[in-house]
């Protein structure tokens, strides 16, 4: 970030960053609310599920890898210059 401009330019830049952060937080909130309606998230083949007598452990490794690949492609398309 370059804050060498006038104070009004700085406020405009900071304000636009805050608005973008609000949009990202709202989108993340909606995803968290509706994640159970997305089929197969967390239940893909390769996700680790271990059940004991009084405990269980779940680690969605394949889901994490798949989401990472999808987000990498989307962000590379959005921020390509």
N, C-alpha and C positions, 0 to 999 in steps of 0.2 A: 504494500500500500504506500502511496505517496501522499503525504499530508502537507505538501509545500504550497498548495493553492490558497485561495481565500478561505476565510472561515465558513462562508456559505457553501462553497464547494465541498468542504470537509463534512459539513452537516448533511448535505445531500448524499454523499457517499456512505456515511455511517447509517443514515436512515434507510437507504436502499438495502444495505446489508441486513439490517434488523427486520425489514419486511420479508426478505428472502428467507431468513432464519425462521420467521413465524410461519411461512408457507410450508417449509420443510417439517417443522414440528407438527403442524396440523395434519400433513400427509402421513407422518409417522404415527400419530394418534389414530387416524382412520384405519391404517393398516393393522395396528394392534387390536382395535375393536373388531374388525372383520376378518382376522386371520383364520379363524376356525371355519369360515365359509369357503376358503380356498382349498380345493381338493388336493390331497397327497402331500401338503406341506407338513414336514416332520414325520411322514410315514413312507418315505421312499425306500426301495430296496437298498441296503447298505447302511441305513441309519442304525445306530447301535442301541439296542434295548436289552438291558439285563435286569432280571427280576429275581429277588431273593425272597426269603420267607417273610420278612417284615419291611422290605425296602425295594425300591426300584431305581434304576439309573437309565436315563434316556439322553443320548447325544446324537443329534441329527447331522452327522458329518456330510453325507451326500447332499442333503438339503442346503447346507452352508456352502458347499462347493458350487452347486448349481446356481444359487442366488448370487454368489460372488461373480461367476462368469456372466450372468445376465446383467448385473449392475455394471460390470466393467465394460461390456459392449455398449450399453445405453449411455454411460458417462463419456466414453470415447467418441461416440457419435455426436453428443451434445457439445462437447468442449473441443472438438477438432478445429484447428485453425489452419 
